[in-house]
Amino acid sequence: MAERNPRKNPMTDALFDAFLSLETREECYNFFEDLCTVKEISDMAQRLEAAKLLLVGSTYDQIVKKVEISTATISRINRCIQYGAGGYRDVIEKLSAQKDTEPEK
């Protein structure tokens, strides 16, 4: 019998469906401004930036100085990268591929 992931439920599905419905950066700003506090958005942005830096080999000290994030949070992000579901790596690779295919401005 397959084990059900407790994080997967109709309310979470609806939240992710809402994320997937956003088509522009402005829609994202508007939705996340209503959904999250400024601090929560900032924390998520810092985590993504720290993950990018970890994936290119930056040290914890370099990340702390650049992103102003705690070593405990960096360590948690690193564990996710090493042993997690692959979400950080997948998103960062997609963003990198999109950047590589954008026309020069």
C-alpha positions in Angstrom: 0.0 0.0 0.0 1.4 3.4 -1.0 2.1 5.8 1.8 0.3 9.1 1.4 2.4 12.3 1.8 0.7 14.3 4.6 1.8 17.6 2.9 -0.2 16.6 -0.2 -3.8 17.6 0.4 -6.6 19.5 -1.4 -5.8 22.8 0.3 -2.1 22.6 -0.6 -3.0 21.5 -4.1 -5.2 24.6 -4.4 -2.3 26.8 -3.2 0.1 25.3 -5.8 -2.6 25.6 -8.5 -2.8 29.3 -7.6 1.0 29.6 -8.0 0.9 27.8 -11.3 -1.9 30.2 -12.6 0.4 33.2 -12.2 1.6 34.4 -15.6 3.6 37.6 -15.0 6.0 38.9 -12.4 3.5 41.6 -11.6 0.8 39.0 -10.9 3.3 37.2 -8.6 4.1 40.5 -6.7 0.4 41.1 -6.2 -0.5 37.6 -5.1 2.5 37.2 -2.8 2.0 40.7 -1.3 -1.4 39.6 -0.3 -0.4 36.0 0.8 2.9 36.7 2.6 4.5 39.2 4.8 7.4 41.3 3.4 9.7 39.3 5.7 8.4 35.9 4.4 9.0 37.0 0.8 12.5 38.3 1.7 13.3 35.0 3.5 12.2 32.9 0.6 14.3 35.1 -1.8 17.3 34.7 0.4 17.0 31.0 0.5 16.8 30.7 -3.2 19.9 32.9 -3.6 21.7 30.9 -1.0 20.8 27.7 -2.9 22.2 29.2 -6.1 25.4 30.1 -4.4 25.8 26.7 -2.8 25.3 25.0 -6.2 28.2 27.0 -7.7 30.4 26.1 -4.8 30.3 29.2 -2.6 31.4 28.8 1.0 29.0 29.4 4.0 31.1 32.5 4.9 30.7 33.9 1.3 27.0 33.3 1.4 26.5 34.9 4.9 28.3 38.0 3.6 26.5 38.2 0.3 23.0 37.2 1.3 22.9 38.1 5.0 21.5 34.7 6.1 22.4 32.6 9.1 24.7 29.6 8.8 21.9 27.5 10.3 19.6 28.4 7.4 22.4 27.8 4.9 22.9 24.4 6.5 19.3 23.5 6.1 19.3 24.6 2.5 22.4 22.5 1.9 20.7 19.4 3.4 17.7 20.0 1.1 20.1 20.2 -1.9 22.0 17.1 -0.9 19.2 14.9 0.4 15.9 16.6 -0.5 13.4 16.2 -3.3 15.5 18.2 -5.8 13.3 21.3 -5.9 16.0 23.9 -5.5 18.2 22.3 -8.1 15.3 21.8 -10.6 14.1 25.4 -10.3 17.6 26.9 -10.5 18.4 24.8 -13.6 15.2 25.9 -15.2 15.9 29.6 -14.4 19.5 29.2 -15.8 18.2 27.6 -19.0 15.7 30.4 -19.5 18.4 33.0 -18.9 20.6 31.3 -21.5 17.8 31.4 -24.1 16.7 35.0 -23.5 17.7 37.4 -26.4 20.3 40.0 -25.7 18.9 43.4 -24.6 
